[in-house]
């Protein structure tokens, strides 16, 4: 997947709404408005990244961390500029 951006995420499930929550220890923190049960938080995380990047859900892949708060997502390089805007906003 060298034609993809790999994104390190720390998911914080059970939040009141899904939103970016800054960076800590090299990972983007994301509050997720879904419980970590039956893959609901993972599905919400993928949907949130899809919407934030303006890409189809099928383009956001969960590579690692299916049952962990620490996850790695992959998105096509075509969305690099959108990703850079997200990073810039999360660091402010």
HELIX and SHEET records of a PDB file:
HELIX    1   1 UNK A   40  UNK A   53  1                                  14    
HELIX    2   2 UNK A   57  UNK A   59  5                                   3    
HELIX    3   3 UNK A   77  UNK A   79  5                                   3    
HELIX    4   4 UNK A   80  UNK A   91  1                                  12    
SHEET    1   A 5 UNK A  19  UNK A  24  0                                        
SHEET    2   A 5 UNK A  27  UNK A  32 -1                                        
SHEET    3   A 5 UNK A   4  UNK A  13  1                                        
SHEET    4   A 5 UNK A  70  UNK A  76 -1                                        
SHEET    5   A 5 UNK A  61  UNK A  64 -1                                        
END                                                                             
